[in-house]
Structure formats: structure tokens, C-alpha cells
Amino acid sequence: MTALLNACGQDCGTCIQISFGEVEGKDVCRIRVSPSPRPVYIKDGQDEYF
């Protein structure tokens, strides 16, 4: 969660839900993202992506 919030902004925390489960004996991380009320740009090093 910390990595996601650092990349897209702390205020996006309410739009992101993370849950864990098991599928066919393997651990799975599910990330659900709701629409944001503002445009969100993801930082990747020096680059930003919409």
C-alpha cells in the first residue's frame, strides 16, 4: 500500500482496496481501484504517467 500511495499520492488511499486470499493453493493479492475524483499520475523515476 505504501508503494502505491507514494507513486500516486496519499489522497488516493480512499480509492485503493487491497485484500489477500488463496486460489488453488497459491497466495493472491487483489487490488481494487475505484475512480478518482481527480486525474492521477503515477511516478516512475523521473517519468509520470496518466
All heavy atoms as atom14 arrays in JSON, in Angstrom:
{
  "sequence": "MTALLNACGQDCGTCIQISFGEVEGKDVCRIRVSPSPRPVYIKDGQDEYF",
  "atom14_mask": [
    [1, 1, 1, 1, 1, 1, 1, 1, 0, 0, 0, 0, 0, 0],
    [1, 1, 1, 1, 1, 1, 1, 0, 0, 0, 0, 0, 0, 0],
    [1, 1, 1, 1, 1, 0, 0, 0, 0, 0, 0, 0, 0, 0],
    [1, 1, 1, 1, 1, 1, 1, 1, 0, 0, 0, 0, 0, 0],
    [1, 1, 1, 1, 1, 1, 1, 1, 0, 0, 0, 0, 0, 0],
    [1, 1, 1, 1, 1, 1, 1, 1, 0, 0, 0, 0, 0, 0],
    [1, 1, 1, 1, 1, 0, 0, 0, 0, 0, 0, 0, 0, 0],
    [1, 1, 1, 1, 1, 1, 0, 0, 0, 0, 0, 0, 0, 0],
    [1, 1, 1, 1, 0, 0, 0, 0, 0, 0, 0, 0, 0, 0],
    [1, 1, 1, 1, 1, 1, 1, 1, 1, 0, 0, 0, 0, 0],
    [1, 1, 1, 1, 1, 1, 1, 1, 0, 0, 0, 0, 0, 0],
    [1, 1, 1, 1, 1, 1, 0, 0, 0, 0, 0, 0, 0, 0],
    [1, 1, 1, 1, 0, 0, 0, 0, 0, 0, 0, 0, 0, 0],
    [1, 1, 1, 1, 1, 1, 1, 0, 0, 0, 0, 0, 0, 0],
    [1, 1, 1, 1, 1, 1, 0, 0, 0, 0, 0, 0, 0, 0],
    [1, 1, 1, 1, 1, 1, 1, 1, 0, 0, 0, 0, 0, 0],
    [1, 1, 1, 1, 1, 1, 1, 1, 1, 0, 0, 0, 0, 0],
    [1, 1, 1, 1, 1, 1, 1, 1, 0, 0, 0, 0, 0, 0],
    [1, 1, 1, 1, 1, 1, 0, 0, 0, 0, 0, 0, 0, 0],
    [1, 1, 1, 1, 1, 1, 1, 1, 1, 1, 1, 0, 0, 0],
    [1, 1, 1, 1, 0, 0, 0, 0, 0, 0, 0, 0, 0, 0],
    [1, 1, 1, 1, 1, 1, 1, 1, 1, 0, 0, 0, 0, 0],
    [1, 1, 1, 1, 1, 1, 1, 0, 0, 0, 0, 0, 0, 0],
    [1, 1, 1, 1, 1, 1, 1, 1, 1, 0, 0, 0, 0, 0],
    [1, 1, 1, 1, 0, 0, 0, 0, 0, 0, 0, 0, 0, 0],
    [1, 1, 1, 1, 1, 1, 1, 1, 1, 0, 0, 0, 0, 0],
    [1, 1, 1, 1, 1, 1, 1, 1, 0, 0, 0, 0, 0, 0],
    [1, 1, 1, 1, 1, 1, 1, 0, 0, 0, 0, 0, 0, 0],
    [1, 1, 1, 1, 1, 1, 0, 0, 0, 0, 0, 0, 0, 0],
    [1, 1, 1, 1, 1, 1, 1, 1, 1, 1, 1, 0, 0, 0],
    [1, 1, 1, 1, 1, 1, 1, 1, 0, 0, 0, 0, 0, 0],
    [1, 1, 1, 1, 1, 1, 1, 1, 1, 1, 1, 0, 0, 0],
    [1, 1, 1, 1, 1, 1, 1, 0, 0, 0, 0, 0, 0, 0],
    [1, 1, 1, 1, 1, 1, 0, 0, 0, 0, 0, 0, 0, 0],
    [1, 1, 1, 1, 1, 1, 1, 0, 0, 0, 0, 0, 0, 0],
    [1, 1, 1, 1, 1, 1, 0, 0, 0, 0, 0, 0, 0, 0],
    [1, 1, 1, 1, 1, 1, 1, 0, 0, 0, 0, 0, 0, 0],
    [1, 1, 1, 1, 1, 1, 1, 1, 1, 1, 1, 0, 0, 0],
    [1, 1, 1, 1, 1, 1, 1, 0, 0, 0, 0, 0, 0, 0],
    [1, 1, 1, 1, 1, 1, 1, 0, 0, 0, 0, 0, 0, 0],
    [1, 1, 1, 1, 1, 1, 1, 1, 1, 1, 1, 1, 0, 0],
    [1, 1, 1, 1, 1, 1, 1, 1, 0, 0, 0, 0, 0, 0],
    [1, 1, 1, 1, 1, 1, 1, 1, 1, 0, 0, 0, 0, 0],
    [1, 1, 1, 1, 1, 1, 1, 1, 0, 0, 0, 0, 0, 0],
    [1, 1, 1, 1, 0, 0, 0, 0, 0, 0, 0, 0, 0, 0],
    [1, 1, 1, 1, 1, 1, 1, 1, 1, 0, 0, 0, 0, 0],
    [1, 1, 1, 1, 1, 1, 1, 1, 0, 0, 0, 0, 0, 0],
    [1, 1, 1, 1, 1, 1, 1, 1, 1, 0, 0, 0, 0, 0],
    [1, 1, 1, 1, 1, 1, 1, 1, 1, 1, 1, 1, 0, 0],
    [1, 1, 1, 1, 1, 1, 1, 1, 1, 1, 1, 0, 0, 0]
  ],
  "atom14_positions": [
    [[0.82, -1.18, 0.0], [0.0, 0.0, 0.0], [0.87, 1.25, 0.0], [0.58, 2.21, -0.71], [-0.92, -0.04, 1.23], [-1.91, 1.06, 1.24], [-3.1, 0.86, -0.09], [-4.37, 1.92, 0.42], [0.0, 0.0, 0.0], [0.0, 0.0, 0.0], [0.0, 0.0, 0.0], [0.0, 0.0, 0.0], [0.0, 0.0, 0.0], [0.0, 0.0, 0.0]],
    [[1.94, 1.2, 0.77], [2.84, 2.36, 0.85], [3.43, 2.68, -0.51], [3.49, 3.85, -0.9], [3.97, 2.09, 1.87], [3.38, 1.84, 3.14], [4.91, 3.27, 1.99], [0.0, 0.0, 0.0], [0.0, 0.0, 0.0], [0.0, 0.0, 0.0], [0.0, 0.0, 0.0], [0.0, 0.0, 0.0], [0.0, 0.0, 0.0], [0.0, 0.0, 0.0]],
    [[3.85, 1.66, -1.25], [4.42, 1.89, -2.58], [3.39, 2.52, -3.52], [3.72, 3.42, -4.29], [4.93, 0.58, -3.16], [0.0, 0.0, 0.0], [0.0, 0.0, 0.0], [0.0, 0.0, 0.0], [0.0, 0.0, 0.0], [0.0, 0.0, 0.0], [0.0, 0.0, 0.0], [0.0, 0.0, 0.0], [0.0, 0.0, 0.0], [0.0, 0.0, 0.0]],
    [[2.15, 2.05, -3.46], [1.1, 2.62, -4.31], [0.83, 4.08, -3.96], [0.72, 4.93, -4.85], [-0.19, 1.83, -4.18], [-0.23, 0.46, -4.84], [-1.5, -0.28, -4.43], [-0.14, 0.58, -6.33], [0.0, 0.0, 0.0], [0.0, 0.0, 0.0], [0.0, 0.0, 0.0], [0.0, 0.0, 0.0], [0.0, 0.0, 0.0], [0.0, 0.0, 0.0]],
    [[0.74, 4.38, -2.68], [0.46, 5.75, -2.25], [1.62, 6.69, -2.57], [1.4, 7.85, -2.92], [0.12, 5.79, -0.76], [-1.17, 5.09, -0.38], [-1.38, 5.16, 1.13], [-2.37, 5.67, -1.11], [0.0, 0.0, 0.0], [0.0, 0.0, 0.0], [0.0, 0.0, 0.0], [0.0, 0.0, 0.0], [0.0, 0.0, 0.0], [0.0, 0.0, 0.0]],
    [[2.84, 6.19, -2.47], [3.99, 7.01, -2.84], [4.0, 7.32, -4.33], [4.41, 8.38, -4.76], [5.3, 6.33, -2.44], [5.53, 6.37, -0.95], [4.95, 7.17, -0.24], [6.38, 5.49, -0.47], [0.0, 0.0, 0.0], [0.0, 0.0, 0.0], [0.0, 0.0, 0.0], [0.0, 0.0, 0.0], [0.0, 0.0, 0.0], [0.0, 0.0, 0.0]],
    [[3.52, 6.38, -5.13], [3.52, 6.55, -6.58], [2.39, 7.44, -7.08], [2.57, 8.23, -8.0], [3.44, 5.19, -7.28], [0.0, 0.0, 0.0], [0.0, 0.0, 0.0], [0.0, 0.0, 0.0], [0.0, 0.0, 0.0], [0.0, 0.0, 0.0], [0.0, 0.0, 0.0], [0.0, 0.0, 0.0], [0.0, 0.0, 0.0], [0.0, 0.0, 0.0]],
    [[1.22, 7.35, -6.46], [0.06, 8.09, -6.99], [-0.46, 9.18, -6.08], [-1.34, 9.93, -6.48], [-1.06, 7.14, -7.38], [-1.69, 6.11, -6.08], [0.0, 0.0, 0.0], [0.0, 0.0, 0.0], [0.0, 0.0, 0.0], [0.0, 0.0, 0.0], [0.0, 0.0, 0.0], [0.0, 0.0, 0.0], [0.0, 0.0, 0.0], [0.0, 0.0, 0.0]],
    [[0.04, 9.3, -4.87], [-0.38, 10.37, -3.97], [-1.17, 9.83, -2.8], [-1.99, 8.93, -2.95], [0.0, 0.0, 0.0], [0.0, 0.0, 0.0], [0.0, 0.0, 0.0], [0.0, 0.0, 0.0], [0.0, 0.0, 0.0], [0.0, 0.0, 0.0], [0.0, 0.0, 0.0], [0.0, 0.0, 0.0], [0.0, 0.0, 0.0], [0.0, 0.0, 0.0]],
    [[-0.93, 10.41, -1.63], [-1.56, 9.96, -0.4], [-3.08, 10.08, -0.44], [-3.79, 9.28, 0.15], [-1.01, 10.74, 0.79], [0.48, 10.53, 1.04], [0.81, 9.12, 1.47], [0.1, 8.53, 2.26], [1.89, 8.58, 0.95], [0.0, 0.0, 0.0], [0.0, 0.0, 0.0], [0.0, 0.0, 0.0], [0.0, 0.0, 0.0], [0.0, 0.0, 0.0]],
    [[-3.59, 11.09, -1.14], [-5.04, 11.3, -1.18], [-5.78, 10.22, -1.98], [-6.99, 10.14, -1.93], [-5.38, 12.69, -1.71], [-4.88, 12.93, -3.12], [-3.81, 12.4, -3.48], [-5.56, 13.66, -3.86], [0.0, 0.0, 0.0], [0.0, 0.0, 0.0], [0.0, 0.0, 0.0], [0.0, 0.0, 0.0], [0.0, 0.0, 0.0], [0.0, 0.0, 0.0]],
    [[-5.06, 9.38, -2.69], [-5.68, 8.29, -3.45], [-5.95, 7.07, -2.58], [-6.53, 6.09, -3.05], [-4.79, 7.89, -4.63], [-4.77, 9.12, -5.92], [0.0, 0.0, 0.0], [0.0, 0.0, 0.0], [0.0, 0.0, 0.0], [0.0, 0.0, 0.0], [0.0, 0.0, 0.0], [0.0, 0.0, 0.0], [0.0, 0.0, 0.0], [0.0, 0.0, 0.0]],
    [[-5.55, 7.13, -1.33], [-5.72, 5.98, -0.43], [-7.15, 5.52, -0.29], [-7.4, 4.33, -0.12], [0.0, 0.0, 0.0], [0.0, 0.0, 0.0], [0.0, 0.0, 0.0], [0.0, 0.0, 0.0], [0.0, 0.0, 0.0], [0.0, 0.0, 0.0], [0.0, 0.0, 0.0], [0.0, 0.0, 0.0], [0.0, 0.0, 0.0], [0.0, 0.0, 0.0]],
    [[-8.1, 6.43, -0.39], [-9.5, 6.04, -0.27], [-10.01, 5.32, -1.52], [-11.07, 4.7, -1.48], [-10.39, 7.27, 0.0], [-10.23, 8.19, -1.07], [-10.01, 7.93, 1.31], [0.0, 0.0, 0.0], [0.0, 0.0, 0.0], [0.0, 0.0, 0.0], [0.0, 0.0, 0.0], [0.0, 0.0, 0.0], [0.0, 0.0, 0.0], [0.0, 0.0, 0.0]],
    [[-9.28, 5.41, -2.62], [-9.68, 4.77, -3.88], [-9.11, 3.37, -4.04], [-9.46, 2.66, -4.97], [-9.23, 5.62, -5.06], [-9.93, 7.27, -5.09], [0.0, 0.0, 0.0], [0.0, 0.0, 0.0], [0.0, 0.0, 0.0], [0.0, 0.0, 0.0], [0.0, 0.0, 0.0], [0.0, 0.0, 0.0], [0.0, 0.0, 0.0], [0.0, 0.0, 0.0]],
    [[-8.21, 2.97, -3.14], [-7.49, 1.7, -3.29], [-7.86, 0.76, -2.15], [-7.82, 1.13, -0.99], [-5.97, 1.93, -3.29], [-5.57, 2.86, -4.43], [-5.23, 0.6, -3.4], [-4.13, 3.33, -4.37], [0.0, 0.0, 0.0], [0.0, 0.0, 0.0], [0.0, 0.0, 0.0], [0.0, 0.0, 0.0], [0.0, 0.0, 0.0], [0.0, 0.0, 0.0]],
    [[-8.25, -0.47, -2.52], [-8.54, -1.51, -1.54], [-7.68, -2.72, -1.87], [-7.65, -3.17, -3.02], [-10.0, -1.92, -1.59], [-10.96, -0.82, -1.21], [-12.41, -1.27, -1.38], [-12.69, -2.32, -1.92], [-13.31, -0.44, -0.92], [0.0, 0.0, 0.0], [0.0, 0.0, 0.0], [0.0, 0.0, 0.0], [0.0, 0.0, 0.0], [0.0, 0.0, 0.0]],
    [[-6.99, -3.24, -0.87], [-6.13, -4.41, -1.05], [-6.65, -5.54, -0.17], [-6.96, -5.32, 0.99], [-4.67, -4.09, -0.7], [-4.13, -3.02, -1.63], [-3.8, -5.34, -0.78], [-2.73, -2.56, -1.32], [0.0, 0.0, 0.0], [0.0, 0.0, 0.0], [0.0, 0.0, 0.0], [0.0, 0.0, 0.0], [0.0, 0.0, 0.0], [0.0, 0.0, 0.0]],
    [[-6.76, -6.73, -0.75], [-7.14, -7.9, 0.02], [-6.29, -9.08, -0.42], [-5.73, -9.09, -1.51], [-8.63, -8.21, -0.15], [-8.93, -8.48, -1.5], [0.0, 0.0, 0.0], [0.0, 0.0, 0.0], [0.0, 0.0, 0.0], [0.0, 0.0, 0.0], [0.0, 0.0, 0.0], [0.0, 0.0, 0.0], [0.0, 0.0, 0.0], [0.0, 0.0, 0.0]],
    [[-6.18, -10.06, 0.46], [-5.37, -11.25, 0.18], [-6.25, -12.48, 0.3], [-7.18, -12.52, 1.1], [-4.2, -11.34, 1.16], [-3.23, -10.21, 1.02], [-3.39, -9.04, 1.75], [-2.16, -10.3, 0.15], [-2.51, -7.99, 1.62], [-1.28, -9.25, 0.0], [-1.45, -8.08, 0.74], [0.0, 0.0, 0.0], [0.0, 0.0, 0.0], [0.0, 0.0, 0.0]],
    [[-5.95, -13.46, -0.5], [-6.69, -14.71, -0.47], [-5.84, -15.84, -1.02], [-4.65, -15.67, -1.28], [0.0, 0.0, 0.0], [0.0, 0.0, 0.0], [0.0, 0.0, 0.0], [0.0, 0.0, 0.0], [0.0, 0.0, 0.0], [0.0, 0.0, 0.0], [0.0, 0.0, 0.0], [0.0, 0.0, 0.0], [0.0, 0.0, 0.0], [0.0, 0.0, 0.0]],
    [[-6.48, -16.97, -1.21], [-5.78, -18.14, -1.73], [-6.59, -18.7, -2.89], [-7.81, -18.84, -2.81], [-5.63, -19.19, -0.63], [-4.76, -20.33, -1.02], [-4.54, -21.27, 0.15], [-4.12, -20.8, 1.23], [-4.8, -22.48, -0.04], [0.0, 0.0, 0.0], [0.0, 0.0, 0.0], [0.0, 0.0, 0.0], [0.0, 0.0, 0.0], [0.0, 0.0, 0.0]],
    [[-5.92, -18.99, -3.99], [-6.54, -19.59, -5.16], [-5.69, -20.78, -5.57], [-4.49, -20.64, -5.83], [-6.65, -18.57, -6.33], [-7.18, -19.25, -7.58], [-7.51, -17.39, -5.94], [0.0, 0.0, 0.0], [0.0, 0.0, 0.0], [0.0, 0.0, 0.0], [0.0, 0.0, 0.0], [0.0, 0.0, 0.0], [0.0, 0.0, 0.0], [0.0, 0.0, 0.0]],
    [[-6.31, -21.93, -5.61], [-5.62, -23.16, -5.99], [-4.32, -23.35, -5.21], [-3.28, -23.7, -5.75], [-5.36, -23.19, -7.5], [-6.65, -23.2, -8.32], [-6.41, -23.22, -9.81], [-5.26, -23.33, -10.25], [-7.41, -23.12, -10.55], [0.0, 0.0, 0.0], [0.0, 0.0, 0.0], [0.0, 0.0, 0.0], [0.0, 0.0, 0.0], [0.0, 0.0, 0.0]],
    [[-4.37, -23.04, -3.91], [-3.21, -23.25, -3.04], [-2.14, -22.18, -3.13], [-1.09, -22.32, -2.53], [0.0, 0.0, 0.0], [0.0, 0.0, 0.0], [0.0, 0.0, 0.0], [0.0, 0.0, 0.0], [0.0, 0.0, 0.0], [0.0, 0.0, 0.0], [0.0, 0.0, 0.0], [0.0, 0.0, 0.0], [0.0, 0.0, 0.0], [0.0, 0.0, 0.0]],
    [[-2.4, -21.09, -3.87], [-1.41, -20.02, -4.01], [-1.95, -18.73, -3.43], [-3.14, -18.44, -3.55], [-1.04, -19.83, -5.47], [-0.41, -21.07, -6.07], [0.1, -20.83, -7.44], [0.66, -22.15, -7.94], [1.55, -22.01, -9.01], [0.0, 0.0, 0.0], [0.0, 0.0, 0.0], [0.0, 0.0, 0.0], [0.0, 0.0, 0.0], [0.0, 0.0, 0.0]],
    [[-1.07, -17.96, -2.8], [-1.46, -16.67, -2.25], [-1.7, -15.68, -3.38], [-0.93, -15.63, -4.34], [-0.39, -16.13, -1.32], [-0.24, -16.96, -0.07], [-1.26, -17.51, 0.4], [0.89, -17.05, 0.46], [0.0, 0.0, 0.0], [0.0, 0.0, 0.0], [0.0, 0.0, 0.0], [0.0, 0.0, 0.0], [0.0, 0.0, 0.0], [0.0, 0.0, 0.0]],
    [[-2.77, -14.89, -3.25], [-3.13, -13.92, -4.27], [-3.38, -12.57, -3.59], [-4.01, -12.5, -2.55], [-4.41, -14.35, -5.02], [-4.86, -13.29, -6.0], [-4.18, -15.67, -5.74], [0.0, 0.0, 0.0], [0.0, 0.0, 0.0], [0.0, 0.0, 0.0], [0.0, 0.0, 0.0], [0.0, 0.0, 0.0], [0.0, 0.0, 0.0], [0.0, 0.0, 0.0]],
    [[-2.87, -11.51, -4.19], [-3.14, -10.16, -3.73], [-4.08, -9.52, -4.74], [-3.78, -9.45, -5.93], [-1.85, -9.35, -3.64], [-2.12, -7.62, -3.22], [0.0, 0.0, 0.0], [0.0, 0.0, 0.0], [0.0, 0.0, 0.0], [0.0, 0.0, 0.0], [0.0, 0.0, 0.0], [0.0, 0.0, 0.0], [0.0, 0.0, 0.0], [0.0, 0.0, 0.0]],
    [[-5.22, -9.03, -4.25], [-6.22, -8.39, -5.11], [-6.2, -6.9, -4.82], [-6.32, -6.49, -3.67], [-7.59, -8.97, -4.84], [-8.69, -8.34, -5.64], [-10.01, -8.98, -5.28], [-11.08, -8.37, -6.03], [-12.34, -8.73, -5.9], [-12.68, -9.69, -5.07], [-13.27, -8.13, -6.6], [0.0, 0.0, 0.0], [0.0, 0.0, 0.0], [0.0, 0.0, 0.0]],
    [[-6.07, -6.1, -5.87], [-6.07, -4.65, -5.73], [-7.26, -4.11, -6.5], [-7.36, -4.29, -7.71], [-4.77, -4.03, -6.26], [-3.58, -4.62, -5.51], [-4.81, -2.52, -6.13], [-2.24, -4.22, -6.08], [0.0, 0.0, 0.0], [0.0, 0.0, 0.0], [0.0, 0.0, 0.0], [0.0, 0.0, 0.0], [0.0, 0.0, 0.0], [0.0, 0.0, 0.0]],
    [[-8.2, -3.47, -5.78], [-9.37, -2.86, -6.4], [-9.18, -1.35, -6.35], [-8.87, -0.79, -5.3], [-10.64, -3.25, -5.66], [-10.92, -4.75, -5.76], [-12.16, -5.1, -5.03], [-13.28, -4.42, -5.69], [-14.55, -4.63, -5.41], [-14.88, -5.46, -4.46], [-15.5, -3.98, -6.04], [0.0, 0.0, 0.0], [0.0, 0.0, 0.0], [0.0, 0.0, 0.0]],
    [[-9.37, -0.71, -7.49], [-9.19, 0.74, -7.58], [-10.48, 1.37, -8.06], [-10.98, 1.07, -9.14], [-8.03, 1.09, -8.54], [-7.82, 2.59, -8.61], [-6.75, 0.39, -8.12], [0.0, 0.0, 0.0], [0.0, 0.0, 0.0], [0.0, 0.0, 0.0], [0.0, 0.0, 0.0], [0.0, 0.0, 0.0], [0.0, 0.0, 0.0], [0.0, 0.0, 0.0]],
    [[-11.03, 2.25, -7.25], [-12.24, 3.0, -7.59], [-11.85, 4.25, -8.38], [-10.71, 4.72, -8.28], [-12.97, 3.44, -6.33], [-13.31, 2.34, -5.55], [0.0, 0.0, 0.0], [0.0, 0.0, 0.0], [0.0, 0.0, 0.0], [0.0, 0.0, 0.0], [0.0, 0.0, 0.0], [0.0, 0.0, 0.0], [0.0, 0.0, 0.0], [0.0, 0.0, 0.0]],
    [[-12.77, 4.8, -9.15], [-12.46, 6.04, -9.88], [-12.06, 7.16, -8.91], [-12.61, 7.28, -7.82], [-13.77, 6.39, -10.58], [-14.51, 5.09, -10.67], [-14.12, 4.32, -9.44], [0.0, 0.0, 0.0], [0.0, 0.0, 0.0], [0.0, 0.0, 0.0], [0.0, 0.0, 0.0], [0.0, 0.0, 0.0], [0.0, 0.0, 0.0], [0.0, 0.0, 0.0]],
    [[-11.11, 7.93, -9.34], [-10.64, 9.05, -8.53], [-11.4, 10.32, -8.91], [-11.77, 10.49, -10.07], [-9.14, 9.26, -8.79], [-8.69, 10.43, -8.16], [0.0, 0.0, 0.0], [0.0, 0.0, 0.0], [0.0, 0.0, 0.0], [0.0, 0.0, 0.0], [0.0, 0.0, 0.0], [0.0, 0.0, 0.0], [0.0, 0.0, 0.0], [0.0, 0.0, 0.0]],
    [[-11.61, 11.23, -7.95], [-12.28, 12.48, -8.28], [-11.38, 13.45, -9.04], [-11.83, 14.48, -9.51], [-12.66, 13.05, -6.9], [-11.7, 12.43, -5.96], [-11.37, 11.08, -6.53], [0.0, 0.0, 0.0], [0.0, 0.0, 0.0], [0.0, 0.0, 0.0], [0.0, 0.0, 0.0], [0.0, 0.0, 0.0], [0.0, 0.0, 0.0], [0.0, 0.0, 0.0]],
    [[-10.12, 13.1, -9.18], [-9.17, 13.95, -9.91], [-8.27, 13.09, -10.78], [-8.13, 11.89, -10.53], [-8.32, 14.75, -8.93], [-7.39, 13.88, -8.09], [-6.3, 14.68, -7.42], [-5.42, 13.84, -6.62], [-4.37, 13.18, -7.08], [-4.05, 13.24, -8.35], [-3.62, 12.45, -6.27], [0.0, 0.0, 0.0], [0.0, 0.0, 0.0], [0.0, 0.0, 0.0]],
    [[-7.63, 13.67, -11.79], [-6.67, 12.9, -12.59], [-5.52, 12.42, -11.7], [-5.08, 13.14, -10.81], [-6.16, 13.9, -13.62], [-7.17, 14.98, -13.66], [-7.78, 15.04, -12.28], [0.0, 0.0, 0.0], [0.0, 0.0, 0.0], [0.0, 0.0, 0.0], [0.0, 0.0, 0.0], [0.0, 0.0, 0.0], [0.0, 0.0, 0.0], [0.0, 0.0, 0.0]],
    [[-5.06, 11.2, -11.93], [-3.98, 10.63, -11.14], [-2.81, 10.31, -12.07], [-2.99, 9.69, -13.12], [-4.44, 9.35, -10.41], [-3.27, 8.7, -9.68], [-5.56, 9.67, -9.46], [0.0, 0.0, 0.0], [0.0, 0.0, 0.0], [0.0, 0.0, 0.0], [0.0, 0.0, 0.0], [0.0, 0.0, 0.0], [0.0, 0.0, 0.0], [0.0, 0.0, 0.0]],
    [[-1.64, 10.75, -11.68], [-0.42, 10.49, -12.42], [0.49, 9.63, -11.57], [0.71, 9.91, -10.4], [0.28, 11.81, -12.79], [-0.54, 12.64, -13.74], [-1.51, 13.51, -13.27], [-0.37, 12.51, -15.1], [-2.28, 14.26, -14.15], [-1.13, 13.24, -15.99], [-2.08, 14.12, -15.5], [-2.85, 14.84, -16.37], [0.0, 0.0, 0.0], [0.0, 0.0, 0.0]],
    [[0.99, 8.55, -12.16], [1.87, 7.63, -11.46], [3.32, 8.02, -11.75], [3.7, 8.21, -12.9], [1.63, 6.17, -11.94], [0.18, 5.78, -11.7], [2.58, 5.21, -11.26], [-0.26, 5.77, -10.27], [0.0, 0.0, 0.0], [0.0, 0.0, 0.0], [0.0, 0.0, 0.0], [0.0, 0.0, 0.0], [0.0, 0.0, 0.0], [0.0, 0.0, 0.0]],
    [[4.12, 8.11, -10.69], [5.52, 8.45, -10.84], [6.35, 7.19, -10.98], [6.2, 6.25, -10.22], [5.99, 9.25, -9.62], [5.29, 10.56, -9.46], [5.71, 11.25, -8.19], [4.84, 12.46, -7.95], [5.06, 13.05, -6.64], [0.0, 0.0, 0.0], [0.0, 0.0, 0.0], [0.0, 0.0, 0.0], [0.0, 0.0, 0.0], [0.0, 0.0, 0.0]],
    [[7.23, 7.19, -11.97], [8.16, 6.08, -12.2], [9.53, 6.7, -12.45], [9.86, 7.04, -13.58], [7.7, 5.23, -13.38], [8.61, 4.04, -13.63], [9.36, 3.65, -12.71], [8.55, 3.48, -14.74], [0.0, 0.0, 0.0], [0.0, 0.0, 0.0], [0.0, 0.0, 0.0], [0.0, 0.0, 0.0], [0.0, 0.0, 0.0], [0.0, 0.0, 0.0]],
    [[10.29, 6.87, -11.39], [11.57, 7.57, -11.52], [11.32, 9.03, -11.86], [10.61, 9.73, -11.16], [0.0, 0.0, 0.0], [0.0, 0.0, 0.0], [0.0, 0.0, 0.0], [0.0, 0.0, 0.0], [0.0, 0.0, 0.0], [0.0, 0.0, 0.0], [0.0, 0.0, 0.0], [0.0, 0.0, 0.0], [0.0, 0.0, 0.0], [0.0, 0.0, 0.0]],
    [[11.87, 9.49, -12.98], [11.68, 10.86, -13.43], [10.42, 11.02, -14.29], [10.03, 12.14, -14.61], [12.9, 11.31, -14.24], [14.19, 11.36, -13.44], [14.15, 12.41, -12.34], [13.54, 13.46, -12.49], [14.77, 12.11, -11.21], [0.0, 0.0, 0.0], [0.0, 0.0, 0.0], [0.0, 0.0, 0.0], [0.0, 0.0, 0.0], [0.0, 0.0, 0.0]],
    [[9.8, 9.91, -14.67], [8.64, 9.95, -15.57], [7.33, 9.92, -14.79], [7.26, 9.39, -13.69], [8.67, 8.75, -16.54], [9.9, 8.77, -17.42], [10.34, 9.86, -17.82], [10.43, 7.68, -17.69], [0.0, 0.0, 0.0], [0.0, 0.0, 0.0], [0.0, 0.0, 0.0], [0.0, 0.0, 0.0], [0.0, 0.0, 0.0], [0.0, 0.0, 0.0]],
    [[6.3, 10.5, -15.38], [4.94, 10.43, -14.84], [4.0, 9.95, -15.93], [4.14, 10.35, -17.08], [4.47, 11.8, -14.34], [5.05, 12.21, -13.03], [4.36, 13.45, -12.48], [3.65, 14.15, -13.22], [4.54, 13.7, -11.29], [0.0, 0.0, 0.0], [0.0, 0.0, 0.0], [0.0, 0.0, 0.0], [0.0, 0.0, 0.0], [0.0, 0.0, 0.0]],
    [[3.06, 9.1, -15.55], [2.1, 8.55, -16.5], [0.69, 8.81, -15.99], [0.42, 8.7, -14.79], [2.29, 7.04, -16.67], [3.68, 6.68, -17.14], [4.67, 6.32, -16.25], [3.98, 6.72, -18.48], [5.94, 5.98, -16.68], [5.24, 6.39, -18.93], [6.22, 6.02, -18.03], [7.48, 5.71, -18.45], [0.0, 0.0, 0.0], [0.0, 0.0, 0.0]],
    [[-0.24, 9.14, -16.89], [-1.65, 9.37, -16.53], [-2.31, 8.07, -16.24], [-2.14, 7.09, -16.85], [-2.37, 10.08, -17.68], [-3.83, 10.3, -17.43], [-4.25, 11.2, -16.48], [-4.78, 9.61, -18.15], [-5.59, 11.41, -16.23], [-6.12, 9.8, -17.92], [-6.53, 10.7, -16.97], [0.0, 0.0, 0.0], [0.0, 0.0, 0.0], [0.0, 0.0, 0.0]]
  ]
}
